[in-house]
Amino acid sequence: MALACSTIPDPGQSPSFEELKIDSSLLSAMKQASSPRPTTPNVQPQPVASGGVAVVDIQAEVTQRVLDRIRELGGSVISSFAKYGAIRAALPLARLCELAAMSEVRFIRPAERGTTNRGAQE
């Protein structure tokens, strides 16, 4: 069952319950992926890899049900930490609303990239 996420509601229109659980940059990328022409000039959706798959960080109650659902939606679990309520997964953009509809899921955002804090070499 595919949920229809309207992705970025029109002005004056309230976002759906699922949309409130998805980061705005992902919603924008979803809208651009479903549109034949760019919706926002000069803005590239950063969280999406080729093929419409995004690597995302999911704040959720980490249960086997959630992990299985990610796989059912065509995604793959990269890592999960029940203690921290955190899952990193690669998931098709078109399926994010279906995952967001789960009561265990609190928020979905683009995966944080690791950074280093290296000083100048002497």
Secondary structure by P-SEA (a helix, b strand, c coil): cccccccccccccccccccccccaaaaaaaaaaaccccccccccccccccccccbbbbbccccaaaaaaaaaaccccccccccccbbbbbbbccaaaaaaaccccccccccbbbbbbccccc
